[in-house]
């Protein structure tokens, strides 16, 4: 994005940074894998949450690429996946980290807490930036 590439013009004539979504498709599952390993959850639990993450990102991208009320349908589905992730991180994975014992619970709590707090910014920014178009593209990138 800093080089001026990785973006397209969305149907609502807004600059859309496709590179951001491609980046998230790689980096956020890696973050969830790390959290899952620290918490000591099963590989299936990790894969299920990574799938929810990919679906959340995809629905957010689809919402950004559509106009009108359809974008809000995509946003709603993205929020369903988002809430599934937040619930798993805050409840079942936190319980698994506590059950694992040692420093796992403390480390997991700190990393998951930072993750959840920062990830809650995304739906808010999406609503005002790509949803309503109230935020400038420059603000959105920052």
Secondary structure, 3 states (H helix, E strand, C coil): CCCCCCEEECCCCCEEEHHHHHHHHHHHHHHHHHHHHHHCCCHHHHHHHHHHHHHHHHHHHHHHCCCCCHHHHHHHHHHHHHHHHHHHHHHHHHHHHHHHCCCHHHHHHHHHHHHHHHHHHHHHHHHHHHHCCCCCHHHHHC
